[in-house]
Amino acid sequence: MIIKKAEFVISNTDPQLCPVTEKPEFAFVGRSNVGKSSLINMLTGFGDLAKVSTAPGKTRLINHFNINDEWFLVDLPGYGYAKVGRSSREQWMTFIRKYLAVRENLFCVFALIDSRHKPQANDLEFMSYLGYHEVPFAMVFTKADKLSRRILEKNISDYKIEMLKLWEELPPVFITSSGTKLGRDEVLGFIDQIVNPTK
């Protein structure tokens, strides 16, 4: 997939105000500081599309981006640790869950996971939530260039083992790096197969 156009459309906290469209949507979400904005910018090739910050919790709204006039990329707030109060974090999760429940054109959630860490409870809980509510999702391991191949493979294997305790089979799995562009073709190819199934 060649991305020629990537433009911001709207930000809000009310899923009812999201664009009225039948175009496929692909949402990106993960724990705070998982590298979501950097990954979005790497995938689209537009370096300043999503705002990057070293401080967790930068994304606080549902952000819609129009890609090639064919599909929407949705940047959701991070969950878990952020330098905000508990009530704000709970508010974010409330409208994230509402968004996931009402968007009929949501084709896939990319659940971002920091590959540097062993399985985290909030990542596993969030993916269990998606599965329970039958929301299609893929696992996307980020920051793969930040650790050795041996540890990377071990951490991913540990996640798969934890997932298979509850799942009969795993969702699609992608390994990415915003720095080296690892996984870019695979993720965009996956989206392209959904957006343009007759290609």
C-alpha positions, 0 to 999 in steps of 0.5 A: 500500500502506498499512502499518498494522503493522510489528513487529520479529520476530527478529535473528540471524546464522544463516539457519536461525533465520529465521522459518519462513514462506511469506510473501514476504520483501523484503531490503534491503542495500547498502554501509555508510552508504547510508541503509538504516535511514532508507529502511526507516523512511521506507517503513514510516512507523515512524520508529524501526523500524530503528536509524539511526546516522551511523556505518557498520556499525550493522546487524550482524544479519539483522533480520526485521520483520513488515509487515501480517501479509502479508510480511517486511521483512529488514534485512541488514548493510551491506557495504564500509567499516565501523569493524570488523575485516576478519574481522567484515566477511567474517563478515557477507558469509558469512551474507548469502550463506547467507541469500540461498541458503536463503530460498525465500520471498525474492521480491526483494533491494533493492540500495541504492546511494548516488546521490551517487557514481559506480559503485562496484566493490563495488555492481557486484560484489554485484549481479553476485553476485545475478544469477549466483545468480539472486536477483531484485533491484531497484536502489534509489538513495538520498539523491536529495535530496542532489545536483543533478538533473543530477548525479543523472541522470549518476550513475544513467546511469553505473550503467546503462551499467556494468550493461549491459556484463554484462546484457541488460536492467536490473532494476527501478530506483527513485530514493528520498529518505528526507528527501522520501519520494521513491520511497515509493509506487513501492517499496511499489507494487512490493512490493504487486504481488508480495504481492497479485497479484490486486488 
